């Protein structure tokens, strides 16, 4: 049985239209079976959105975009934001393209199809895919940040978040918690020269 962190989904697509609130705005999106958080905006991603304090001119990557809630919200706040969204799940990519049609949405396992560098990378990593996959995504993200660029990672602190925070400290030297709530924390690492 495929998992949401697998490229191909074999179950029939059962679409549904949802409404969610983020940043004091209401959004409508299409989700479907076989993707992460198909029933609405999950608490971790909502916290990550609250922590994403952008000017609007940064080059941003939503890594593991799912059906596109981060891109949808950020694009509404910053219509000209240079935004790339990616996911390994082909069904999620198709839904994200529908929900955020003016973003550059790519099917990619990590950075396999993402050669450029970014000022900000946001991710709610796929814990179900395993620790090594999460570590790989952190390492690849570090390599794709501009000098002074930031990686924002949301995690449940007591269930995997501590290990991701330690790995980020190994990569960045210093990591700060920029937001917390409901057992989740948003960690930020900034790439120095």
Protein Blocks (a to p, Z undefined) as FASTA:
>chain_A
ZZfkbfbdcbdcddddddddeehiacdddddehiahklbccfklmmmmmmmccfhlaccd
dehklnolmmmmmmmmmmmlccddddfblklmmmmmmmmmmbccdddehjllmmbccfbd
cddddfknojklmmmmmmmmmmmccehiacdddddfknojlmmmmmmmmmnopacdfbde
ehiacddddddZZ
